[in-house]
Amino acid sequence: MSQGRKAISKSLKIVQGTHRPTRDNKQAPTVASEIPEMPKGLSTRAKNYWKDLTELLHSMGVITLADQAALEMLCETYSEWKSLCSDIRTVRKGKSTYTTVTEEGSEMIRPLPEFSQRADAARRFQSVLSEFGLTPAARNKVKAIGSKDSGSDPWDAI
């Protein structure tokens, strides 16, 4: 049975302009809005992405100390995806299949495992991106702080 849409954090609702204080959980735990410490052991590419991403999320006001594990997963998944993309371009030279011989002696053309690994990494990456409101669909819902409407909607006057 489906459980409906995923819940959106309060800070993301505030940024999107959809926060309704009457629907707040008054007993929900609160976490300081600050950049968590970068975990040790991240790959070089993940470290670079961490620096860029945490600055972006902090400027959006949607990052907390409790997000460290999710950010680590996001950065490492990004690193894995980029690494697989690079391997496909350089090592496999853009080829998408390889030929193998079955036990019966016939040839079989199979897709390279890197392609399914890359697709899996991309799915995981996109899934975690949406948790932070960083997919194109989520970004479309976010209103920039301090932006003003053009006032051209006649229904606003009613």
Backbone as CSV, one residue per row, in Angstrom:
resi,resn,N_x,N_y,N_z,CA_x,CA_y,CA_z,C_x,C_y,C_z
1,MET,0.831,-1.166,0.000,0.000,0.000,0.000,0.886,1.244,0.000
2,SER,0.509,2.232,-0.758,1.268,3.468,-0.870,1.013,4.365,0.335
3,GLN,2.041,5.109,0.727,1.907,5.988,1.876,1.842,7.457,1.483
4,GLY,1.740,7.749,0.225,1.650,9.133,-0.208,3.011,9.760,-0.431
5,ARG,3.018,11.071,-0.539,4.257,11.805,-0.789,5.182,11.776,0.419
6,LYS,6.475,11.927,0.143,7.455,12.035,1.218,7.263,13.365,1.929
7,ALA,7.507,13.366,3.205,7.421,14.601,3.979,8.575,15.529,3.610
8,ILE,8.317,16.811,3.601,9.328,17.823,3.293,9.703,18.510,4.595
9,SER,10.986,18.786,4.772,11.429,19.422,6.009,10.854,20.835,6.126
10,LYS,10.750,21.291,7.365,10.218,22.628,7.631,11.060,23.702,6.957
11,SER,12.395,23.567,7.031,13.263,24.585,6.434,13.081,24.646,4.915
12,LEU,12.873,23.493,4.276,12.652,23.496,2.835,11.298,24.108,2.502
13,LYS,10.295,23.858,3.345,8.986,24.483,3.132,9.076,26.003,3.245
14,ILE,9.882,26.486,4.178,10.055,27.935,4.341,10.695,28.525,3.089
15,VAL,11.721,27.868,2.577,12.395,28.346,1.371,11.451,28.325,0.177
16,GLN,10.621,27.282,0.090,9.682,27.154,-1.021,8.501,28.104,-0.900
17,GLY,8.277,28.617,0.305,7.141,29.501,0.513,5.850,28.751,0.786
18,THR,5.929,27.482,1.177,4.731,26.684,1.435,4.555,26.356,2.916
19,HIS,5.350,26.960,3.787,5.272,26.668,5.217,3.996,27.226,5.804
20,ARG,3.294,26.389,6.571,2.073,26.802,7.260,2.251,26.495,8.740
21,PRO,2.470,27.523,9.557,2.748,27.315,10.978,1.682,26.511,11.714
22,THR,0.437,26.584,11.263,-0.628,25.850,11.948,-0.467,24.339,11.792
23,ARG,0.301,23.912,10.809,0.510,22.478,10.581,1.821,21.976,11.165
24,ASP,2.535,22.831,11.858,3.809,22.435,12.460,3.609,21.420,13.568
25,ASN,4.569,20.532,13.684,4.624,19.631,14.825,5.314,20.404,15.941
26,LYS,4.576,20.776,16.953,5.126,21.612,18.025,6.192,20.888,18.850
27,GLN,6.213,19.559,18.803,7.175,18.783,19.580,8.303,18.221,18.724
28,ALA,8.400,18.672,17.488,9.463,18.185,16.601,10.819,18.677,17.095
29,PRO,11.840,17.828,17.010,13.174,18.279,17.434,13.708,19.326,16.466
30,THR,14.455,20.269,16.996,15.061,21.291,16.155,16.574,21.101,16.153
31,VAL,17.175,21.392,15.031,18.617,21.242,14.870,19.170,22.560,14.348
32,ALA,20.322,22.944,14.837,20.941,24.201,14.418,21.207,24.192,12.920
33,SER,20.950,25.312,12.289,21.189,25.439,10.864,22.628,25.875,10.638
34,GLU,23.481,24.881,10.455,24.879,25.171,10.171,25.481,24.007,9.389
35,ILE,26.633,24.259,8.825,27.291,23.259,7.981,27.950,22.205,8.864
36,PRO,27.609,20.917,8.648,28.255,19.872,9.438,29.720,19.694,9.032
37,GLU,30.486,19.093,9.923,31.904,18.843,9.664,32.049,17.783,8.576
38,MET,32.995,18.009,7.669,33.233,17.047,6.599,33.782,15.748,7.196
39,PRO,33.155,14.608,6.862,33.634,13.342,7.416,35.006,12.964,6.859
40,LYS,35.762,12.253,7.667,37.060,11.771,7.208,36.831,10.571,6.293
41,GLY,37.715,10.388,5.335,37.619,9.230,4.455,36.873,9.467,3.159
42,LEU,36.406,10.682,2.927,35.759,10.963,1.640,36.800,10.937,0.526
43,SER,36.385,10.519,-0.650,37.288,10.556,-1.800,37.553,12.016,-2.169
44,THR,38.579,12.248,-2.952,38.948,13.617,-3.328,37.800,14.321,-4.046
45,ARG,37.187,13.620,-4.983,36.073,14.209,-5.730,34.906,14.506,-4.796
46,ALA,34.630,13.612,-3.853,33.537,13.816,-2.905,33.824,14.998,-1.984
47,LYS,35.094,15.174,-1.598,35.469,16.320,-0.757,35.211,17.633,-1.481
48,ASN,35.590,17.700,-2.748,35.356,18.919,-3.532,33.865,19.199,-3.663
49,TYR,33.088,18.149,-3.910,31.647,18.317,-4.049,31.030,18.729,-2.709
50,TRP,31.538,18.179,-1.612,31.053,18.526,-0.274,31.165,20.028,-0.049
51,LYS,32.349,20.582,-0.382,32.584,22.017,-0.158,31.591,22.859,-0.948
52,ASP,31.412,22.537,-2.223,30.491,23.299,-3.064,29.040,23.136,-2.601
53,LEU,28.673,21.899,-2.316,27.287,21.604,-1.971,26.883,22.202,-0.627
54,THR,27.751,22.102,0.370,27.390,22.645,1.682,27.233,24.161,1.641
55,GLU,28.053,24.829,0.843,27.892,26.288,0.695,26.547,26.612,0.054
56,LEU,26.178,25.847,-0.985,24.904,26.070,-1.659,23.732,25.814,-0.720
57,LEU,23.757,24.684,-0.029,22.661,24.346,0.878,22.569,25.325,2.051
58,HIS,23.714,25.791,2.522,23.702,26.776,3.611,23.101,28.094,3.135
59,SER,23.417,28.489,1.918,22.842,29.726,1.385,21.330,29.594,1.179
60,MET,20.865,28.365,0.932,19.426,28.116,0.789,18.742,28.001,2.150
61,GLY,19.532,27.786,3.195,18.984,27.655,4.535,18.353,26.301,4.812
62,VAL,18.805,25.247,4.140,18.190,23.930,4.315,19.149,22.872,4.864
63,ILE,20.308,23.284,5.370,21.284,22.318,5.877,21.376,22.418,7.396
64,THR,21.494,21.260,8.044,21.656,21.222,9.493,22.769,20.245,9.849
65,LEU,23.135,20.234,11.113,24.154,19.304,11.592,23.698,17.853,11.437
66,ALA,22.403,17.611,11.465,21.861,16.258,11.356,21.953,15.694,9.942
67,ASP,22.338,16.515,8.977,22.385,16.085,7.582,23.724,15.485,7.168
68,GLN,24.637,15.301,8.084,25.984,14.857,7.734,25.987,13.525,6.985
69,ALA,25.269,12.532,7.475,25.274,11.211,6.839,24.652,11.267,5.441
70,ALA,23.544,11.993,5.301,22.900,12.108,3.996,23.801,12.856,3.016
71,LEU,24.489,13.897,3.491,25.422,14.633,2.637,26.602,13.764,2.224
72,GLU,27.094,12.963,3.167,28.203,12.060,2.849,27.782,11.071,1.762
73,MET,26.570,10.511,1.907,26.069,9.578,0.904,25.906,10.267,-0.447
74,LEU,25.399,11.483,-0.431,25.218,12.236,-1.667,26.554,12.496,-2.358
75,CYS,27.556,12.924,-1.603,28.862,13.247,-2.174,29.582,12.005,-2.697
76,GLU,29.521,10.910,-1.955,30.165,9.679,-2.412,29.446,9.084,-3.622
77,THR,28.132,9.194,-3.657,27.374,8.711,-4.814,27.704,9.544,-6.041
78,TYR,27.837,10.847,-5.851,28.244,11.727,-6.949,29.625,11.323,-7.465
79,SER,30.545,11.075,-6.537,31.902,10.676,-6.905,31.890,9.359,-7.672
80,GLU,31.089,8.406,-7.206,30.981,7.106,-7.880,30.426,7.275,-9.291
81,TRP,29.374,8.077,-9.428,28.749,8.306,-10.731,29.735,8.964,-11.703
82,LYS,30.436,10.006,-11.224,31.412,10.679,-12.089,32.546,9.739,-12.487
83,SER,32.990,8.902,-11.570,34.057,7.953,-11.835,33.628,6.934,-12.901
84,LEU,32.406,6.437,-12.783,31.899,5.489,-13.783,31.750,6.155,-15.150
85,CYS,31.294,7.397,-15.174,31.195,8.127,-16.446,32.567,8.257,-17.096
86,SER,33.554,8.575,-16.296,34.922,8.719,-16.784,35.465,7.386,-17.292
87,ASP,35.224,6.306,-16.548,35.683,4.977,-16.974,35.079,4.571,-18.304
88,ILE,33.810,4.843,-18.480,33.146,4.471,-19.731,33.760,5.236,-20.897
89,ARG,34.068,6.525,-20.677,34.658,7.329,-21.744,36.090,6.916,-22.062
90,THR,36.896,6.678,-21.043,38.319,6.452,-21.272,38.691,4.976,-21.405
91,VAL,38.325,4.161,-20.432,38.726,2.753,-20.447,37.954,1.978,-21.505
92,ARG,36.653,2.157,-21.536,35.810,1.405,-22.481,35.661,2.108,-23.827
93,LYS,36.181,3.310,-23.923,36.160,4.095,-25.169,34.755,4.197,-25.782
94,GLY,33.775,4.359,-24.924,32.406,4.579,-25.381,31.669,3.326,-25.807
95,LYS,32.304,2.169,-25.786,31.615,0.938,-26.170,30.624,0.562,-25.077
96,SER,29.489,0.026,-25.478,28.462,-0.303,-24.507,28.278,-1.806,-24.311
97,THR,28.939,-2.633,-25.131,28.763,-4.076,-25.027,30.102,-4.806,-25.118
98,TYR,30.082,-6.071,-24.748,31.234,-6.958,-24.944,30.703,-8.306,-25.393
99,THR,31.556,-9.102,-26.010,31.166,-10.407,-26.526,31.767,-11.499,-25.648
100,THR,30.958,-12.488,-25.351,31.413,-13.630,-24.564,30.946,-14.917,-25.244
101,VAL,31.585,-16.033,-24.911,31.221,-17.322,-25.494,30.546,-18.160,-24.419
102,THR,29.376,-18.695,-24.749,28.641,-19.530,-23.797,29.259,-20.923,-23.720
103,GLU,28.777,-21.734,-22.787,29.273,-23.099,-22.645,29.008,-23.930,-23.886
104,GLU,27.951,-23.608,-24.617,27.619,-24.333,-25.847,28.480,-23.895,-27.027
105,GLY,29.233,-22.828,-26.857,30.121,-22.359,-27.915,29.573,-21.219,-28.757
106,SER,28.384,-20.737,-28.465,27.834,-19.630,-29.244,28.245,-18.297,-28.623
107,GLU,28.307,-17.282,-29.489,28.676,-15.943,-29.019,27.465,-15.241,-28.427
108,MET,27.723,-14.481,-27.397,26.662,-13.726,-26.744,27.145,-12.298,-26.517
109,ILE,26.347,-11.337,-26.943,26.682,-9.926,-26.750,25.958,-9.448,-25.494
110,ARG,26.749,-8.896,-24.569,26.206,-8.450,-23.289,26.538,-6.986,-23.054
111,PRO,25.669,-6.308,-22.296,25.999,-4.915,-21.945,27.108,-4.889,-20.900
112,LEU,27.935,-3.861,-20.957,29.005,-3.705,-19.963,28.393,-3.436,-18.590
113,PRO,28.950,-4.022,-17.546,28.392,-3.794,-16.203,28.490,-2.342,-15.756
114,GLU,29.446,-1.588,-16.295,29.598,-0.193,-15.899,28.352,0.638,-16.219
115,PHE,27.622,0.247,-17.280,26.434,1.012,-17.653,25.322,0.849,-16.626
116,SER,25.112,-0.372,-16.150,24.087,-0.564,-15.124,24.539,0.036,-13.795
117,GLN,25.830,-0.030,-13.504,26.350,0.585,-12.279,26.183,2.096,-12.331
118,ARG,26.457,2.687,-13.494,26.301,4.135,-13.644,24.835,4.536,-13.498
119,ALA,23.929,3.749,-14.100,22.501,4.054,-13.996,22.026,3.937,-12.551
120,ASP,22.521,2.929,-11.830,22.163,2.764,-10.425,22.677,3.935,-9.586
121,ALA,23.917,4.336,-9.833,24.487,5.474,-9.098,23.702,6.755,-9.403
122,ALA,23.293,6.927,-10.649,22.511,8.115,-11.023,21.153,8.128,-10.319
123,ARG,20.514,6.969,-10.214,19.224,6.886,-9.510,19.391,7.232,-8.025
124,ARG,20.421,6.677,-7.411,20.659,6.961,-5.995,21.007,8.434,-5.793
125,PHE,21.810,8.978,-6.699,22.209,10.388,-6.619,20.989,11.298,-6.723
126,GLN,20.138,11.018,-7.698,18.950,11.842,-7.888,17.992,11.721,-6.703
127,SER,17.905,10.540,-6.131,17.032,10.338,-4.982,17.459,11.197,-3.795
128,VAL,18.761,11.231,-3.518,19.240,12.027,-2.392,19.191,13.519,-2.730
129,LEU,19.425,13.872,-3.986,19.306,15.277,-4.383,17.911,15.812,-4.085
130,SER,16.899,15.007,-4.378,15.529,15.479,-4.153,15.245,15.661,-2.666
131,GLU,15.939,14.908,-1.805,15.752,15.085,-0.363,16.170,16.489,0.083
132,PHE,17.136,17.069,-0.609,17.613,18.407,-0.270,16.989,19.495,-1.147
133,GLY,16.051,19.121,-2.020,15.405,20.099,-2.886,16.302,20.585,-4.007
134,LEU,17.173,19.705,-4.524,18.139,20.116,-5.545,17.878,19.539,-6.926
135,THR,16.725,18.917,-7.145,16.389,18.444,-8.485,15.678,19.574,-9.228
136,PRO,15.616,19.508,-10.553,14.919,20.574,-11.289,13.474,20.772,-10.844
137,ALA,12.766,19.690,-10.550,11.373,19.825,-10.104,11.308,20.516,-8.745
138,ALA,12.192,20.149,-7.841,12.201,20.773,-6.518,12.663,22.224,-6.607
139,ARG,13.643,22.492,-7.466,14.159,23.853,-7.609,13.090,24.780,-8.164
140,ASN,12.215,24.242,-8.995,11.142,25.041,-9.572,10.168,25.522,-8.502
141,LYS,10.083,24.788,-7.397,9.163,25.154,-6.323,9.773,26.133,-5.332
142,VAL,11.086,26.262,-5.352,11.763,27.126,-4.380,11.694,28.576,-4.829
143,LYS,11.324,29.443,-3.891,11.302,30.882,-4.164,12.560,31.490,-3.565
144,ALA,13.229,32.325,-4.340,14.434,32.984,-3.838,14.065,33.959,-2.735
145,ILE,14.862,33.984,-1.689,14.608,34.889,-0.569,14.793,36.328,-1.046
146,GLY,13.802,37.161,-0.790,13.892,38.565,-1.181,13.388,38.845,-2.585
147,SER,12.969,37.807,-3.335,12.471,38.072,-4.685,11.042,38.594,-4.607
148,LYS,10.683,39.399,-5.571,9.345,39.979,-5.603,8.652,39.554,-6.883
149,ASP,7.322,39.357,-6.795,6.553,39.053,-7.984,6.435,40.296,-8.849
150,SER,6.200,40.055,-10.120,6.060,41.182,-11.035,4.744,41.909,-10.829
151,GLY,3.781,41.240,-10.164,2.496,41.885,-9.909,1.589,41.903,-11.119
152,SER,1.893,41.119,-12.135,1.112,41.138,-13.353,-0.088,40.200,-13.296
153,ASP,-0.273,39.430,-12.221,-1.387,38.517,-12.108,-2.618,39.278,-11.616
154,PRO,-3.677,39.383,-12.448,-4.858,40.145,-12.051,-5.586,39.523,-10.860
155,TRP,-5.399,38.258,-10.599,-6.075,37.601,-9.498,-5.489,38.006,-8.146
156,ASP,-4.295,38.546,-8.140,-3.689,38.994,-6.896,-4.465,40.162,-6.270
157,ALA,-5.135,40.927,-7.076,-5.862,42.099,-6.589,-7.158,41.735,-5.893
158,ILE,-7.608,40.525,-6.101,-8.918,40.110,-5.542,-8.787,39.712,-4.112
